[in-house]
Amino acid sequence: MWVYCETQQGELLDVSKEMLGQARTLMDEYNSDEGYGGDEDGNPEDVVAVIVGDDIGDLAEEAIAYGADRVVYHEDDRLHRFRHKPYTEIVVHMCRNFDQEWRDYHEPRYAIFPATNNGRDLSALVQGELDSGLASDCSDLYIDEAMISNPAKTGTAGESKEFERVLHMPRPDFSGFEYSTILCIDKPHRDFHPQGASVIPGTFDMPEPDYEREGEIVEHDIDLPAEWFQIEVTEYDQLDEGVDLSGHDVVVCMGRGIDRVDPTEGIELGLELRDAFEDAAFGLTRGVITASYEFEGHVEQYITEERQIGESGQVVEPDLYIAAGVSGAVQHKVGMDESDTIVAINTDPDADIRDFSDYFIEGDLFEVLPRLTQALENGELASAVAEVSDD
């Protein structure tokens, strides 16, 4: 199983570590006696981390600590920024370069990528070059048998065939209310190609690194023609820091219900509730970000696309998700419905979000949020939720 590990500012992204941890778990099961016992010859199969960029060689040991058996990296100062052509060519060459002492196969069995902006681009380009399919924005991965009756896969109409070693790739469909499991299976009489997926950040738990783990580090070598670098970035702005809503115990999200009284006050109440928790993040629905509200003071700095939760924003899975004034559009549901506990606050008893909330408080966020914040500060949250629910 090959894992493309995206980097930023010389560090592995959290999603890269998450994927390595899940790949380690999957391949340990795969190699066990209860699994497949390794490859067709009984040899254990590896987790291979792929890293491409500038000054990234030092990250190889970290990738091994998070679960890789082997790290293949390509380092070049021209790769400081993600570029479609060279990154695609490098990763595809890594996959197909059979003349390596450390491998006895042509292409990886499985290839997974992060479902980030760059990861989505690269995964589609690489899998296309490898003449394979791709399941994008997956929310789980597991390996199992699959009984298939499609004649395009079995070669014979009306015949069912069991395929082994199939990577099952569940992903939310466009409605957000159902999940589809994608299988990437070879057609008969065709050369093998990798089963590929991109994974939504935050899908898997962050593994504990083991810096005592040992693994092999391979420096990849290929000439990079100048024509691969015809475009040069001459000027750019860089944010001091990004907004990562994943990995927090609590997420407080505000929707368009903030305009019921005053948008600025609504955001302030949400921020106060966030601050009352020890580890909480503050998010917004797309409706708030795209609306023409006028915000005053420090509140304005929080109204950014980086804080958007949903299908076109971030995906979060906190222990507690508080949605205040959020209607529950399907695009938003995709970004938060894997949260352990969902508490919704809305004046509309028929709001869509009620259908997938664990607790629904029918009330005005301008009245409910201050009471929740005060209860948190007094250590009385449970009784406060019961009280406002009764009201």
C-alpha positions as CSV (number, residue, x, y, z in Angstrom):
1,M,0.0,0.0,0.0
2,W,1.5,3.3,-1.2
3,V,0.7,6.5,0.7
4,Y,1.4,9.8,-0.9
5,C,2.5,12.0,2.0
6,E,1.8,15.7,1.4
7,T,4.0,18.3,3.1
8,Q,3.7,21.9,3.9
9,Q,6.4,24.3,5.2
10,G,8.8,21.3,5.6
11,E,6.4,19.2,7.7
12,L,4.1,16.3,7.1
13,L,0.4,17.3,7.0
14,D,-1.7,15.7,9.7
15,V,-3.7,13.8,7.1
16,S,-0.4,12.2,5.9
17,K,0.2,10.8,9.3
18,E,-3.4,9.7,9.6
19,M,-3.2,7.8,6.4
20,L,0.1,6.2,7.4
21,G,-1.4,5.0,10.6
22,Q,-4.5,3.5,8.8
23,A,-2.3,1.9,6.1
24,R,-0.2,0.3,8.9
25,T,-3.3,-1.1,10.5
26,L,-4.7,-2.4,7.2
27,M,-1.4,-4.1,6.1
28,D,-0.9,-5.7,9.5
29,E,-4.3,-7.3,9.1
30,Y,-3.5,-8.1,5.5
31,N,-0.3,-9.9,6.4
32,S,-1.8,-11.8,9.4
33,D,-2.9,-15.4,9.3
34,E,-6.4,-14.2,9.7
35,G,-6.0,-12.0,6.7
36,Y,-4.3,-12.9,3.5
37,G,-1.0,-13.9,5.0
38,G,0.9,-11.5,2.8
39,D,1.2,-11.6,-1.0
40,E,0.4,-14.6,-3.3
41,D,3.8,-16.2,-2.3
42,G,3.2,-15.6,1.5
43,N,5.6,-12.7,1.8
44,P,4.5,-9.7,3.9
45,E,3.4,-6.6,1.9
46,D,4.7,-3.2,2.9
47,V,3.4,0.3,3.6
48,V,5.4,2.6,1.3
49,A,5.4,6.3,2.0
50,V,6.0,8.6,-1.0
51,I,7.3,12.1,-0.4
52,V,8.1,14.7,-3.1
53,G,9.4,18.3,-2.5
54,D,12.2,20.5,-1.5
55,D,14.4,19.7,1.5
56,I,12.1,16.9,2.6
57,G,14.7,14.1,3.1
58,D,14.6,14.5,6.9
59,L,10.9,13.6,6.9
60,A,11.6,10.0,5.9
61,E,12.4,8.9,9.5
62,E,9.1,10.6,10.6
63,A,7.1,8.7,8.0
64,I,8.6,5.4,9.3
65,A,7.7,6.4,12.9
66,Y,4.1,6.8,11.8
67,G,3.9,3.4,10.1
68,A,5.8,3.2,6.9
69,D,8.1,0.2,6.1
70,R,9.8,2.0,3.3
71,V,10.0,5.7,2.3
72,V,10.7,6.7,-1.4
73,Y,11.4,10.4,-1.7
74,H,12.4,12.8,-4.4
75,E,14.0,16.0,-3.4
76,D,14.6,19.0,-5.7
77,D,14.6,22.7,-4.9
78,R,12.3,23.3,-7.9
79,L,9.7,21.3,-6.2
80,H,9.2,23.8,-3.4
81,R,5.6,24.3,-4.6
82,F,3.2,21.7,-5.9
83,R,3.3,21.5,-9.7
84,H,1.1,19.2,-11.7
85,K,3.5,18.0,-14.4
86,P,6.7,17.2,-12.4
87,Y,4.8,15.8,-9.4
88,T,2.7,13.5,-11.5
89,E,5.7,12.3,-13.6
90,I,7.8,11.6,-10.5
91,V,5.1,9.6,-8.7
92,V,4.2,7.6,-11.8
93,H,7.9,6.9,-12.4
94,M,8.2,5.7,-8.8
95,C,5.3,3.3,-9.3
96,R,6.5,2.0,-12.6
97,N,10.3,1.9,-12.2
98,F,10.6,-1.8,-11.8
99,D,14.4,-1.8,-11.8
100,Q,14.8,-1.5,-8.1
101,E,16.5,-3.8,-5.6
102,W,13.8,-3.3,-3.0
103,R,10.8,-4.4,-5.1
104,D,9.7,-7.4,-7.2
105,Y,6.5,-5.9,-8.5
106,H,5.7,-3.4,-11.2
107,E,3.0,-1.1,-9.7
108,P,1.6,-0.9,-6.1
109,R,-1.4,-2.9,-5.3
110,Y,-3.1,0.1,-3.5
111,A,-2.4,3.8,-3.7
112,I,-3.9,6.4,-1.4
113,F,-3.7,10.2,-1.4
114,P,-5.0,13.0,0.9
115,A,-8.2,14.6,-0.3
116,T,-6.6,18.1,0.0
117,N,-6.6,20.6,-2.9
118,N,-3.2,19.3,-4.1
119,G,-3.9,15.7,-3.2
120,R,-7.2,15.7,-5.2
121,D,-5.3,17.0,-8.3
122,L,-2.4,14.6,-8.0
123,S,-4.5,11.5,-7.2
124,A,-6.6,12.0,-10.4
125,L,-3.5,12.6,-12.5
126,V,-1.5,9.7,-11.2
127,Q,-4.3,7.2,-11.4
128,G,-5.1,8.4,-14.9
129,E,-1.5,7.9,-16.0
130,L,-1.6,4.4,-14.4
131,D,-4.8,3.6,-16.4
132,S,-6.8,3.1,-13.2
133,G,-9.8,4.5,-11.4
134,L,-10.0,6.6,-8.3
135,A,-12.5,6.8,-5.4
136,S,-12.3,10.4,-4.2
137,D,-13.0,11.9,-0.8
138,C,-13.3,8.6,1.0
139,S,-14.4,8.4,4.6
140,D,-13.1,4.8,5.3
141,L,-10.9,2.1,3.8
142,Y,-10.9,-1.7,4.4
143,I,-9.7,-4.7,2.5
144,D,-12.0,-7.7,1.9
145,E,-13.3,-10.1,-0.7
146,A,-16.1,-9.0,-3.1
147,M,-18.5,-11.1,-5.1
148,I,-19.0,-9.5,-8.5
149,S,-21.4,-10.4,-11.3
150,N,-20.7,-7.6,-13.8
151,P,-19.6,-9.3,-17.1
152,A,-17.1,-6.4,-17.7
153,K,-15.2,-7.7,-14.6
154,T,-15.9,-11.5,-14.8
155,G,-15.6,-11.9,-18.5
156,T,-18.8,-14.0,-18.7
157,A,-22.4,-12.8,-18.6
158,G,-24.4,-14.3,-15.8
159,E,-21.4,-15.5,-13.9
160,S,-20.5,-14.4,-10.4
161,K,-16.9,-14.3,-9.3
162,E,-15.2,-13.7,-6.0
163,F,-12.4,-11.2,-6.1
164,E,-9.8,-11.1,-3.3
165,R,-7.7,-8.4,-1.9
166,V,-10.1,-5.7,-2.9
167,L,-9.8,-2.2,-1.3
168,H,-13.3,-1.1,-0.3
169,M,-13.6,2.7,-0.4
170,P,-16.8,4.1,1.2
171,R,-17.5,7.7,0.4
172,P,-20.5,10.1,0.9
173,D,-22.6,10.5,-2.2
174,F,-23.7,13.9,-3.5
175,S,-26.8,14.0,-1.3
176,G,-24.7,13.4,1.9
177,F,-27.4,11.1,3.2
178,E,-26.1,7.9,1.7
179,Y,-22.7,6.3,1.3
180,S,-21.4,4.4,-1.7
181,T,-18.6,1.8,-1.5
182,I,-16.4,2.1,-4.6
183,L,-14.4,-0.9,-5.8
184,C,-11.5,-0.6,-8.3
185,I,-11.3,-4.1,-9.9
186,D,-9.3,-5.2,-12.9
187,K,-11.0,-6.2,-16.1
188,P,-10.2,-9.7,-17.4
189,H,-7.2,-10.1,-19.7
190,R,-5.8,-6.8,-18.6
191,D,-2.6,-5.8,-16.9
192,F,-2.8,-5.1,-13.2
193,H,-3.4,-1.5,-12.1
194,P,-3.4,0.0,-8.6
195,Q,-6.7,0.5,-6.7
196,G,-6.7,4.2,-5.7
197,A,-8.4,6.5,-3.2
198,S,-8.1,9.9,-1.8
199,V,-9.0,10.3,1.9
200,I,-10.8,13.1,3.7
201,P,-8.5,14.7,6.3
202,G,-9.6,13.8,9.8
203,T,-11.1,10.5,8.7
204,F,-8.7,8.4,10.7
205,D,-7.3,8.8,14.2
206,M,-3.8,10.3,14.5
207,P,-1.5,7.4,15.4
208,E,1.2,7.6,18.1
209,P,4.6,7.8,16.4
210,D,7.1,5.1,17.3
211,Y,10.6,6.5,16.7
212,E,12.1,3.2,17.5
213,R,10.6,1.6,14.3
214,E,13.0,0.7,11.6
215,G,12.5,1.0,7.9
216,E,14.2,1.5,4.5
217,I,14.7,4.9,3.0
218,V,15.1,5.1,-0.8
219,E,16.1,8.3,-2.6
220,H,14.4,8.4,-6.0
221,D,16.4,9.6,-9.0
222,I,15.0,10.8,-12.3
223,D,16.0,13.7,-14.6
224,L,13.5,16.6,-14.4
225,P,13.4,18.3,-17.8
226,A,13.3,22.1,-17.8
227,E,10.1,22.0,-19.8
228,W,8.3,20.6,-16.8
229,F,8.9,24.0,-15.1
230,Q,7.8,26.5,-17.7
231,I,5.6,28.3,-15.1
232,E,7.2,30.1,-12.3
233,V,5.6,31.8,-9.3
234,T,7.2,35.2,-9.0
235,E,5.1,36.7,-6.2
236,Y,2.7,35.3,-3.5
237,D,1.2,36.1,-0.1
238,Q,1.4,33.6,2.7
239,L,-0.9,33.4,5.7
240,D,0.8,33.6,9.1
241,E,-1.1,30.4,10.0
242,G,-4.0,28.4,8.6
243,V,-7.2,27.4,10.3
244,D,-7.5,23.6,11.0
245,L,-10.8,22.7,12.6
246,S,-10.0,19.0,12.8
247,G,-8.6,17.3,15.9
248,H,-10.5,19.3,18.4
249,D,-12.8,17.8,21.1
250,V,-15.5,20.4,20.4
251,V,-16.6,22.4,17.4
252,V,-19.0,25.3,17.6
253,C,-20.6,26.2,14.3
254,M,-22.7,29.2,13.5
255,G,-25.3,29.3,10.7
256,R,-27.5,32.0,9.2
257,G,-29.6,32.1,12.3
258,I,-27.2,34.8,13.4
259,D,-29.2,37.4,11.4
260,R,-32.2,36.9,13.7
261,V,-31.0,39.7,15.9
262,D,-27.6,40.9,14.9
263,P,-24.9,39.0,12.9
264,T,-22.0,40.5,14.9
265,E,-23.6,39.7,18.2
266,G,-24.4,36.1,17.0
267,I,-20.8,35.5,16.1
268,E,-19.6,36.9,19.4
269,L,-21.9,34.6,21.3
270,G,-20.5,31.6,19.4
271,L,-16.9,32.7,20.1
272,E,-17.7,33.1,23.8
273,L,-19.1,29.5,23.9
274,R,-16.1,28.2,22.1
275,D,-13.8,29.9,24.6
276,A,-15.6,28.3,27.5
277,F,-14.4,24.9,26.4
278,E,-10.8,23.7,27.0
279,D,-10.3,22.5,23.4
280,A,-12.8,23.9,20.9
281,A,-12.8,25.3,17.3
282,F,-15.1,27.8,15.7
283,G,-16.6,27.1,12.3
284,L,-19.2,28.5,9.9
285,T,-21.7,27.3,7.3
286,R,-21.3,28.4,3.7
287,G,-24.4,30.5,4.1
288,V,-22.7,32.8,6.6
289,I,-19.5,33.2,4.5
290,T,-21.4,34.0,1.3
291,A,-24.0,36.3,2.8
292,S,-23.7,40.0,2.6
293,Y,-23.7,40.6,6.4
294,E,-21.7,43.5,7.7
295,F,-19.6,42.6,10.8
296,E,-18.1,45.0,13.2
297,G,-14.9,44.9,15.2
298,H,-12.8,41.8,15.8
299,V,-15.6,39.5,14.6
300,E,-14.8,40.3,11.0
301,Q,-11.5,38.3,11.1
302,Y,-13.4,35.1,11.7
303,I,-15.6,35.3,8.6
304,T,-13.3,33.4,6.2
305,E,-13.6,30.5,3.9
306,E,-11.0,28.6,6.0
307,R,-13.7,28.2,8.7
308,Q,-16.3,26.7,6.4
309,I,-17.6,23.3,7.3
310,G,-19.2,21.1,4.7
311,E,-18.8,19.4,1.3
312,S,-16.8,22.3,-0.1
313,G,-15.0,23.1,3.2
314,Q,-13.5,21.2,6.1
315,V,-14.7,17.9,7.5
316,V,-14.7,17.6,11.3
317,E,-15.4,14.7,13.6
318,P,-15.3,16.1,17.2
319,D,-16.6,14.5,20.3
320,L,-19.2,17.3,20.5
321,Y,-20.6,19.4,17.6
322,I,-22.8,22.4,18.5
323,A,-24.7,23.8,15.5
324,A,-26.4,27.2,16.3
325,G,-28.8,28.6,13.8
326,V,-27.8,25.9,11.2
327,S,-30.6,24.7,9.0
328,G,-28.8,21.4,8.1
329,A,-28.3,21.5,4.3
330,V,-27.0,18.3,2.9
331,Q,-23.7,20.0,1.9
332,H,-23.1,21.0,5.5
333,K,-24.1,17.5,6.8
334,V,-21.3,15.9,4.8
335,G,-18.8,18.0,6.8
336,M,-20.0,17.1,10.3
337,D,-22.3,14.1,10.5
338,E,-19.6,11.8,11.8
339,S,-19.3,13.8,15.0
340,D,-19.9,11.7,18.1
341,T,-22.6,14.0,19.6
342,I,-24.5,16.7,17.7
343,V,-26.4,19.4,19.5
344,A,-28.5,21.7,17.3
345,I,-30.1,25.0,18.3
346,N,-32.8,26.3,16.0
347,T,-36.1,28.2,16.2
348,D,-37.6,26.1,13.5
349,P,-38.8,22.7,14.9
350,D,-38.8,21.3,11.3
351,A,-35.2,22.3,10.5
352,D,-33.5,19.5,8.5
353,I,-30.7,19.3,11.1
354,R,-33.1,17.9,13.6
355,D,-33.1,14.6,11.7
356,F,-29.5,13.9,12.4
357,S,-28.9,15.6,15.7
358,D,-28.6,13.8,19.0
359,Y,-30.1,16.7,20.9
360,F,-32.3,19.4,19.4
361,I,-33.0,22.6,21.3
362,E,-35.9,24.5,19.9
363,G,-34.9,28.0,20.8
364,D,-33.3,31.3,19.8
365,L,-29.5,31.0,19.8
366,F,-29.3,34.6,21.2
367,E,-31.0,33.2,24.3
368,V,-29.6,29.7,24.5
369,L,-25.9,30.3,23.8
370,P,-25.4,32.7,26.8
371,R,-27.0,30.2,29.1
372,L,-24.8,27.3,27.8
373,T,-21.7,29.5,28.2
374,Q,-22.6,30.4,31.7
375,A,-23.4,26.8,32.6
376,L,-20.0,25.7,31.2
377,E,-18.2,28.3,33.3
378,N,-20.1,27.1,36.4
379,G,-19.6,23.4,35.6
380,E,-23.4,22.9,35.1
381,L,-23.7,22.2,31.4
382,A,-25.8,19.0,31.6
383,S,-28.4,20.7,33.7
384,A,-28.4,23.8,31.5
385,V,-29.1,21.7,28.4
386,A,-32.0,19.9,30.1
387,E,-33.3,23.3,31.2
388,V,-33.3,25.0,27.8
389,S,-34.7,21.9,26.2
390,D,-37.6,21.9,28.6
391,D,-38.1,25.6,27.9
